């Protein structure tokens, strides 16, 4: 008995290591070129679906494919309508490894493991080109070697009287088998749970009825797991997660009803179909998993229009997504450097336009309410600034003439200053917010002076950045001049006032005045960069 459980436990260990290696290395292989392939494929639904199958087979993770599609949608490279076939058909690709697990490839696995060992011995895996392919092959070899150990350990169990009685009892409690599959899927991918079920079926530890229930439970358990994992997502990201969840639930609901009808009335449905497809019981179990994914993909593809409307209704695009999506820059613009630089300036203008909104007191005074959620604005602006930075870096990496390169470096410096200004204004508003509950008029006066002055400067910065008029730039340069003397007077005034507001409030206002002084200096630096390359210059 000890040897049996040692074989099974060791096999599970190798199996899990293999799954992890395959997933991590194939994601790296697919991730490097997958975005370009997706951008090419999504214009034709059949190409997007085929790429989804291949991506699912490579990554063995429909969630990873979904997240890649989500990030591309957020970047404005694909729409939800274009991404749906990719996400829907990725599940079918995961069935490839389940089908392979039903074939006796013991000798092939040993040869593969030996070949990979030689590759590691000669340090081929240290090459950037071969590191991930070799790692994926090692994971594949360990996965199937682990399956061999599991089968070897499980084979004697079917001859044991106690095990046979246990399995016979379990056959009468179908809900337990269903729940066992769901429980496995909470900690393992659905394809991994299916492979284990296939191995148990091949060794006679499960009947085909029990295997069907385990596989159905594993797929619905995977849907529950994905629901928990993505509960904090909002907007489009949530839409694609809901699409994955809905696919599994719809297919599961249909197949569970069909199985109940088949078991109760003896109608030839799923069980009869997989039995006709193969006489091998292990392969029948693999067909169950494949047909589950195929049914879900077909139903969602045929109902793509209504499904899309439902997703939009239950998870409309979030404010952060709209703010994070580039409006002007796009990959094709990289081929024309001068046009690309003009587009970068326009995107940076969007970020500059948002800066005054971080001063919530000024925003409330103008509109009576906050125009947008400050955390949403911050998250969206950070994402957009990151995409602008990546775009500029890609532009710099291409061969450019000296003048264009100087302008690119200038815009790169502006982008960094915008980041510093955004974080600084957000921090300043947080400091001033601590003083707003107090009723001291001195507090209100100082806070109001800082808020109004900075609000005016940020508006002037936005106007100067987007206007070709040199007078606007000169005005900004004059307004953002050295204000150390004025700031020092405000500080002395603060210190001379009575202590009725408390030392902590004074300390906060003193820190706010220092931060305000730094923000004015940052605005002046931006004005200097605008002077070097004003809007409309080459």
C-alpha positions in Angstrom: 0.0 0.0 0.0 2.9 2.4 0.8 4.4 1.8 -2.6 1.1 2.4 -4.3 0.5 5.8 -2.6 4.2 6.7 -3.1 3.8 6.2 -6.9 0.6 8.2 -7.0 2.0 11.0 -4.9 5.2 11.2 -6.8 3.3 11.1 -10.1 1.1 14.0 -8.9 4.2 16.0 -8.0 5.7 15.5 -11.4 2.4 16.2 -13.1 1.9 19.5 -11.2 5.5 20.6 -11.9 5.0 19.8 -15.6 1.8 21.8 -15.7 3.5 24.8 -14.2 6.5 24.6 -16.5 4.3 24.3 -19.6 2.1 27.2 -18.6 4.9 29.6 -17.6 7.1 28.9 -20.7 4.4 28.7 -23.3 2.9 32.0 -22.0 6.3 33.6 -22.6 6.5 32.1 -26.1 3.0 33.2 -27.0 3.1 36.5 -25.2 6.0 38.0 -27.3 4.1 37.8 -30.6 0.6 37.1 -29.6 -0.5 40.8 -29.6 0.7 41.3 -33.2 -1.1 38.1 -34.2 -4.3 39.2 -32.5 -4.2 42.6 -34.1 -4.0 40.8 -37.5 -6.5 38.0 -36.7 -9.4 39.9 -35.2 -10.5 41.5 -38.5 -11.9 38.1 -39.5 -13.9 36.2 -36.9 -12.7 32.8 -38.2 -9.1 33.9 -37.9 -9.7 35.1 -34.4 -11.4 31.9 -33.4 -8.5 29.8 -34.9 -6.0 31.9 -33.0 -8.0 31.4 -29.9 -7.8 27.6 -30.2 -4.0 27.8 -30.8 -3.5 30.2 -27.9 -5.5 28.0 -25.6 -3.5 25.0 -26.6 -0.2 26.9 -26.1 -0.9 28.6 -22.8 -3.3 25.9 -21.4 -5.0 28.9 -19.7 -8.1 30.5 -21.2 -7.8 33.1 -18.4 -4.3 34.2 -19.8 -5.8 34.6 -23.3 -8.7 36.6 -21.8 -6.3 38.9 -19.9 -4.3 39.5 -23.1 -7.4 40.3 -25.0 -8.6 42.6 -22.2 -5.3 44.6 -22.2 -5.5 45.0 -25.9 -9.1 46.2 -25.7 -8.1 48.7 -23.0 -5.3 50.0 -25.3 -7.8 50.5 -28.1 -6.2 47.8 -30.4 -9.3 45.5 -30.5 -13.0 45.9 -29.7 -15.0 43.6 -27.5 -16.8 42.3 -30.6 -13.4 41.5 -32.2 -12.0 39.9 -29.0 -15.0 37.6 -28.4 -14.1 34.8 -30.9 -10.5 34.7 -29.5 -11.8 34.3 -25.9 -14.6 31.9 -26.8 -12.5 29.4 -28.7 -9.5 29.4 -26.4 -11.3 26.9 -24.2 -11.3 24.3 -27.1 -7.6 24.6 -27.4 -7.1 23.3 -23.8 -8.7 20.0 -24.8 -5.6 19.1 -26.9 -3.5 18.0 -23.9 -6.5 16.0 -22.6 -6.7 14.1 -25.9 -3.0 13.5 -25.9 -3.1 12.1 -22.4 -5.2 9.2 -23.6 -2.5 7.9 -26.0 0.1 5.4 -24.8 3.3 7.5 -25.3 5.4 5.9 -22.5 8.5 5.3 -24.8 8.1 8.7 -26.5 8.1 10.5 -23.1 11.3 8.7 -22.0 13.0 9.6 -25.3 11.8 13.2 -24.9 13.0 13.4 -21.3 16.4 12.1 -22.4 16.7 14.6 -25.2 15.7 17.5 -22.9 18.3 16.3 -20.4 21.0 16.4 -23.1 19.9 19.9 -24.0 20.2 21.0 -20.4 23.6 19.3 -20.0 25.0 21.3 -23.0 23.4 24.6 -21.7 21.3 25.1 -24.7 18.5 26.2 -22.3 20.6 29.3 -21.4 20.1 30.8 -24.8 17.4 33.5 -25.0 16.0 31.8 -28.2 15.7 28.3 -26.8 15.1 28.9 -23.0 11.3 28.8 -23.2 10.8 26.1 -25.8 13.2 23.8 -23.9 11.4 24.6 -20.6 8.0 23.8 -22.1 9.3 20.5 -23.5 10.7 19.6 -20.1 7.3 20.4 -18.5 5.5 18.3 -21.1 7.8 15.3 -20.4 7.4 15.6 -16.7 3.6 15.9 -17.0 3.3 12.7 -19.0 5.9 10.9 -16.8 3.8 11.9 -13.8 0.7 10.4 -15.5 2.6 7.2 -16.0 3.4 7.0 -12.3 -0.2 7.8 -11.4 -1.5 5.0 -13.7 1.1 2.6 -12.4 0.2 3.3 -8.8 -3.6 3.3 -9.4 -3.6 0.0 -11.4 -3.5 -2.3 -8.3 -6.2 -0.3 -6.5 -8.9 -1.6 -8.7 -8.1 -5.1 -7.5 -8.6 -4.2 -3.8 -11.9 -5.1 -2.3 -12.2 -2.0 -0.2 -11.6 0.3 -3.2 -14.2 -1.5 -5.3 -16.8 -1.1 -2.6 -16.0 2.6 -2.2 -16.3 3.2 -5.9 -19.5 1.2 -6.1 -20.9 3.3 -3.3 -19.8 6.5 -5.0 -21.6 5.5 -8.2 -24.9 5.8 -6.2 -24.0 9.3 -5.0 -23.6 11.2 -8.3 -23.7 14.6 -6.6 -20.5 13.7 -4.7 -18.7 13.0 -8.0 -19.9 16.2 -9.4 -18.8 18.2 -6.3 -15.5 16.4 -6.3 -14.8 17.7 -9.9 -15.9 21.2 -8.9 -13.6 21.1 -5.8 -10.6 20.0 -8.0 -11.3 23.0 -10.3 -11.0 25.4 -7.5 -7.3 24.6 -7.1 -6.5 23.2 -10.6 -7.2 24.2 -14.2 -10.3 22.4 -15.6 -8.0 20.6 -18.2 -5.8 19.3 -15.4 -8.8 18.0 -13.5 -10.0 16.3 -16.7 -6.6 14.6 -17.2 -6.7 13.2 -13.7 -10.3 11.9 -14.4 -9.1 10.4 -17.7 -6.3 8.6 -15.9 -8.7 7.2 -13.2 -11.1 6.1 -15.9 -8.4 4.3 -17.8 -7.3 2.4 -14.7 -10.9 1.4 -14.0 -11.3 3.6 -10.9 -14.2 5.5 -12.5 -17.0 4.5 -14.8 -17.8 6.6 -17.8 -20.9 7.9 -15.9 -18.8 9.0 -13.0 -16.2 10.6 -15.3 -18.8 12.6 -17.1 -20.0 14.0 -13.7 -16.4 14.8 -12.6 -15.7 16.7 -15.9 -18.9 18.6 -15.8 -18.3 19.5 -12.2 -14.7 20.6 -13.0 -15.8 22.9 -15.7 -18.5 24.5 -13.6 -16.0 24.7 -10.7 -13.6 26.5 -13.0 -16.4 29.0 -13.8 -16.9 29.6 -10.0 -13.1 30.0 -9.5 -12.9 32.5 -12.3 -15.8 34.4 -10.8 -13.9 34.7 -7.5 -10.7 35.6 -9.2 -12.2 38.5 -11.2 -14.7 39.8 -8.6 -12.7 43.0 -8.3 -12.7 43.7 -12.1 -15.0 46.3 -13.6 -15.9 47.4 -17.1 -14.6 45.6 -20.2 -12.3 43.4 -18.3 -15.3 42.1 -16.4 -17.1 41.6 -19.6 -14.6 39.1 -21.0 -14.4 37.3 -17.7 -18.2 37.0 -17.7 -18.0 35.7 -21.2 -15.7 32.9 -20.0 -18.0 32.2 -17.0 -21.1 32.2 -19.1 -19.6 29.9 -21.7 -18.9 27.2 -19.1 -22.2 27.7 -17.3 -24.4 27.6 -20.5 -22.6 24.5 -21.8 -22.7 22.9 -18.3 -26.4 23.6 -17.9 -27.3 22.1 -21.3 -25.1 19.0 -20.8 -26.3 18.3 -17.2 -29.9 18.4 -18.4 -29.1 16.0 -21.3 -27.2 13.7 -18.9 -30.2 13.6 -16.5 -32.5 12.7 -19.4 -30.2 10.0 -20.6 -29.8 8.4 -17.2 -33.5 8.6 -16.4 -35.1 7.6 -19.7 -32.2 5.9 -21.4 -32.3 8.2 -24.4 -29.0 8.0 -26.5 -27.4 11.4 -25.8 -23.9 12.4 -24.6 -22.9 9.0 -23.2 -24.1 7.3 -26.3 -22.2 9.8 -28.5 -18.8 9.4 -26.8 -19.2 5.6 -26.7 -19.8 5.7 -30.5 -16.7 7.9 -31.0 -14.3 5.4 -29.3 -14.3 2.0 -27.7 -11.5 3.1 -25.4 -13.0 4.3 -22.1 -10.2 6.7 -21.4 -10.6 8.3 -24.9 -14.3 8.5 -24.3 -13.7 10.6 -21.2 -11.4 12.9 -23.2 -14.1 13.3 -25.8 -16.5 14.4 -23.0 -14.2 17.2 -22.1 -13.6 18.3 -25.8 -17.4 18.2 -26.6 -18.1 20.3 -23.5 -15.7 23.1 -24.8 -17.0 22.7 -28.3 -20.7 23.1 -27.3 -20.0 26.2 -25.2 -18.0 27.8 -28.0 -20.7 27.1 -30.6 -23.5 28.4 -28.5 -21.7 31.6 -27.6 -20.6 32.1 -31.2 -24.1 31.7 -32.6 -25.5 34.0 -30.0 -22.7 36.5 -30.1 -24.9 39.6 -30.7 -27.3 39.1 -27.7 -24.4 37.9 -25.6 -22.5 41.1 -26.3 -25.5 43.2 -25.4 -25.9 41.3 -22.1 -22.3 41.8 -21.3 -22.5 45.5 -22.0 -25.6 45.8 -19.8 -24.2 43.9 -16.8 -20.7 45.4 -17.0 -20.6 48.7 -18.9 -17.2 50.2 -19.7 -15.7 51.9 -16.7 -14.6 55.5 -16.4 -11.0 54.3 -16.0 -11.1 52.5 -19.3 -12.3 55.6 -21.2 -9.6 57.7 -19.6 -6.8 55.1 -20.2 -7.6 54.6 -23.9 -5.4 56.6 -26.3 -7.4 58.9 -28.5 -4.7 59.9 -31.0 -1.7 57.6 -31.0 -1.8 54.3 -32.8 0.9 51.8 -34.0 0.7 52.6 -37.7 1.6 56.3 -36.9 5.1 55.1 -35.8 6.0 54.9 -39.5 5.7 58.7 -39.8 7.8 60.3 -37.1 6.6 63.9 -37.5 2.9 62.8 -37.5 3.5 60.6 -34.5 5.1 63.4 -32.5 2.1 65.7 -33.2 -0.2 62.9 -31.9 1.9 62.5 -28.8 1.5 66.2 -28.1 -2.3 65.9 -28.4 -2.4 62.9 -26.0 -0.2 64.8 -23.5 -2.7 67.7 -23.9 -5.4 65.3 -22.6 -3.4 64.6 -19.5 -2.7 68.3 -18.9 -6.4 69.0 -19.2 -7.1 66.5 -16.4 -4.7 68.1 -13.9 -7.0 70.8 -12.5 -9.6 68.2 -11.8 -7.4 66.7 -9.0 -7.9 69.9 -7.0 -11.3 68.7 -5.7 -12.0 72.0 -3.8 -11.7 74.0 -7.0 -13.8 71.4 -8.9 -16.5 71.6 -6.3 -16.5 75.4 -6.3 -17.0 75.5 -10.1 -19.5 72.7 -10.7 -21.1 72.1 -7.2 -19.9 68.4 -7.4 -16.9 66.4 -8.5 -16.8 66.0 -12.3 -15.3 62.5 -11.9 -14.0 60.1 -9.3 -10.5 61.1 -8.4 -9.2 57.5 -8.0 -10.7 56.6 -11.4 -9.2 59.7 -12.9 -5.8 58.9 -11.4 -5.8 55.2 -12.5 -6.9 56.1 -16.0 -4.3 58.9 -16.4 -1.5 56.7 -15.1 -2.4 54.0 -17.7 -2.6 56.5 -20.5 0.8 58.1 -19.5 2.3 54.6 -19.5 1.1 54.0 -23.0 2.4 57.3 -24.2 5.8 56.6 -22.7 5.9 53.2 -24.5 4.9 54.8 -27.8 7.7 57.4 -27.4 10.3 54.8 -26.5 9.3 52.7 -29.6 9.6 55.8 -31.7 13.1 56.6 -30.3 14.2 53.0 -31.0 13.6 53.5 -34.7 16.2 55.2 -36.8 15.5 58.9 -36.8 17.2 62.2 -37.8 18.8 64.3 -35.2 16.1 67.0 -35.1 13.3 64.5 -34.8 15.2 62.7 -32.1 15.7 65.9 -30.1 12.0 66.5 -30.2 11.3 63.0 -29.1 13.5 63.4 -26.1 11.8 66.7 -25.3 8.4 65.0 -25.4 9.7 62.1 -23.2 10.9 64.7 -20.6 7.5 66.4 -20.8 5.8 63.0 -20.1 7.9 62.5 -17.0 7.0 66.1 -15.8 3.3 65.4 -16.4 3.7 62.2 -14.2 5.4 64.3 -11.4 2.7 67.0 -11.7 -0.2 64.6 -11.5 1.2 62.8 -8.5 2.1 66.1 -6.8 -1.3 67.7 -7.4 -3.0 64.6 -6.1 -0.8 64.6 -3.0 -1.4 68.3 -2.5 -5.2 67.9 -2.6 -4.9 65.1 -0.1 -2.9 67.4 2.3 -5.4 70.3 1.9 -8.3 67.9 2.5 -7.1 67.3 6.0 -7.5 71.0 6.8 -11.0 71.4 5.3 -13.0 70.1 8.2 -11.6 72.8 10.4 -13.5 76.1 10.8 -10.5 78.4 11.2 -10.7 81.2 8.6 -6.9 81.3 8.4 -6.9 77.7 7.2 -9.5 78.4 4.6 -7.7 81.5 3.4 -4.3 79.7 2.9 -5.9 76.7 1.4 -8.0 78.8 -1.0 -4.9 80.9 -2.0 -2.9 77.7 -2.8 -5.8 76.0 -4.6 -6.8 79.0 -6.8 -3.2 79.9 -7.7 -2.4 76.3 -8.7 -5.6 75.9 -10.6 -4.9 79.0 -12.6 -1.4 77.9 -13.4 -2.5 74.4 -14.5 -5.1 76.0 -16.9 -2.4 78.3 -18.2 -0.1 75.3 -18.7 -2.7 73.5 -20.7 -3.4 76.5 -22.9 0.3 77.2 -23.6 1.0 73.5 -24.5 -1.8 73.4 -27.1 -1.6 76.9 -28.4 0.8 78.0 -31.2 0.5 81.6 -29.9 3.9 82.6 -28.3 2.2 85.1 -26.0 0.5 82.2 -24.1 3.9 80.6 -23.5 5.4 83.9 -22.3 2.5 84.4 -19.9 3.0 80.9 -18.5 6.8 81.5 -18.1 6.1 84.7 -16.2 3.4 83.2 -14.0 5.6 80.2 -13.0 8.6 82.4 -12.1 10.3 82.3 -8.7 7.7 82.6 -6.0 9.9 81.7 -3.1 9.4 85.2 -1.5 5.5 84.9 -1.7 5.6 81.3 -0.3 7.8 82.4 2.6 5.4 85.2 3.5 2.5 82.7 3.6 4.6 80.5 5.9 5.4 83.3 8.3 1.8 84.4 8.3 0.8 80.8 9.2 3.3 80.6 12.1 2.2 84.0 13.5 -1.4 82.9 13.8 -2.8 81.6 17.1 -2.6 78.0 18.0 -6.4 77.4 18.1 -6.2 75.2 15.0 -3.5 72.8 16.4 0.1 72.1 15.6 -0.9 69.2 13.3 -3.0 71.4 11.0 -0.1 73.9 10.8 2.3 71.2 10.0 0.0 70.0 7.2 -0.4 73.5 5.7 3.4 74.0 5.9 4.0 70.8 3.9 1.3 71.9 1.4 3.1 75.2 0.8 6.4 73.3 0.2 4.7 71.0 -2.2 3.0 73.9 -4.0 6.4 75.5 -4.4 7.7 72.4 -6.1 4.7 72.1 -8.4 5.3 75.7 -9.6 8.9 74.8 -10.3 7.7 71.7 -12.3 5.4 73.9 -14.3 8.3 76.3 -15.1 10.4 73.3 -16.2 7.6 72.3 -18.6 7.4 75.9 -19.9 11.2 75.7 -20.6 10.6 72.5 -22.7 7.8 74.2 -24.5 10.1 77.0 -25.4 12.6 74.6 -26.9 10.0 73.0 -29.1 6.8 75.0 -29.2 3.7 73.5 -30.7 3.8 73.4 -34.5 7.6 73.2 -34.7 9.3 70.4 -36.6 
